[in-house]
């Protein structure tokens, strides 16, 4: 039987190299870990998904775009659902983590970050995820987990404002929805997203001013429209 363990010579005699040392030597001699791989894969995954959707999203295409082998991707993510979720989570990490100590400043910073995210390259990729989740159940969990995380972080902004007496608990959900929804409307309605990105501070300031002014205004007695009377 052939001894396949590596050996080294010491004092004229041959002795086996311990298996753990041999394995360590093989790893050291192998291909070094690529520190930029995850970033390239995430960028490739987001761009590919926005351009081609779920039908065109696969490990082969991501690997080609990222300039790496498919095996390197499989070692890190077990499925294309996991990869897409990780890439989108990385892209939006920290956007809603805002705490300046002031409701107005919190909302303005949140709006600025959302505007910056939506107007960046591939900025509307999350919208595609929500639309396709309606037709692909395997995407639904990822889409709604992302939404829940965003809403939970946004709710912290509102709860702190309520605790400081800056906002009523009744108005808090509407205020947060108005800011997030207002930002998205600005992006979708804009014909020049580069300009929107450049002037995001002033756009955020005007949007938040309008939302807070409405929240603190005196209640207006609503009148029923003809449709509400059934006519």
Protein Blocks (a to p, Z undefined) as FASTA:
>chain_A
ZZfbdcddeehiacdddfklmmmmmmmmmccddfklmmmmmmmmmmmmmmnommlgcfkl
mmmmnopafklmmmmpmbfklmmmmmmmmmmgoklmccehpaklmmmmmmmmmmmmmmmg
hklmmmmmmmmmmmmmklmmmmmmmmmmmmmmmmmmmmmmmmnopacfklmmmmmmmmmm
mmmmmmmmpcblklmmmmmmmmmmmmmmmmmmmmmpccddddddfklnoZZ
